[in-house]
Amino acid sequence: MATSWRLSAGQRLRRRQWDDECVLYNDLSGDTHLIGADALQLLLALQERPADADALARALLTAGLTEDAGEVPALLDQLERLALVEVVC
């Protein structure tokens, strides 16, 4: 069974964005992060509902934000280290 991901509880995705970059405020840590369009699209997809890496990769491919679905697991790991996403138990 594939691992599903979701936004960390309490994340509201407060952000300012332009072109391919976004400044995102982390409601849990109080930190501010500069993220790319691919990371933002992934977070917005998870805001809608939990998803596994394959579904998230399809969303990024459809949006034209990546050509390599293999990048999604590394992106999820980075967002998890920033406490923006978590594995669904």
N, C-alpha and C positions, 0 to 999 in steps of 0.2 A: 504494500500500500504506500502511495506517495505521501511525502510530508506536505502538509498544508501550512500556509502562513497567513497571518493577519496583522493588522496594525497593532502596535502595543496599546493596551487598554489606556485610555486617557489622551491619546494623540488626537489633535484636532487639525493638524496639517495647516497651521497658520503660515502663510508664505507670501513672498513677493517674487515675481518671476519676470524675465525678459529673455528674448531669444531662446537660447538653449540652456540657460542657467536659472537656478532658483535658490533663493535664500529661504531656508525653512527653520522655523522655531520649534524646538523640541519641548513640548509641554511638560515632559517628565523630568528632564535634566536641567532645563533652563538654558541649554546650549543652542547656538545658532549654527546651521550647517549650510555650506554651498554645495548644491547637488546639481547633477545634469538632468536633462529632459527625460532620459531613460529611467532614472531613479524616481523622478516625480511621477511619471506615468505608472510605474509599478506601485507606488504608494497610493495613487488615486484608484487603481484597480482594487487594491486591498481595502480601501475605504468602503468600496461597494460591498465586498464579501471576501471571506477567506478563499485562498486559491493555492494550488500547487505550482511548482516551478514551471511545469509544462504549459499550464494555462497562462501563466504570466508571460512566458516566452512568446506564446502565440499573440498575446495582446501587444507586446512590444514590436513583434514582426509586422502585425497588422497596421500599427501606427507608424511604421517606417523608422522606428527609433533604434533598431539594431538589425544586423544581418546575421548575427551569430547567437542562436538560442543558448549556446553553451555559456554565455556570459551571465545569465540570470542567476545561477547558484552563487557565484562570487558576489554579485550585486546584493543578493539577499543576505549573505554573510556580513557584508559591510554595513548594511542597514540594521542588522541585528546587533552588531557591535556598537552602533550609535543609539541603540534602544528605541528604534523607530518601528521595528517589526519583531514578531515573535512567532515561534512554532505553535500551532494549534495542538493542544494536548487531547 
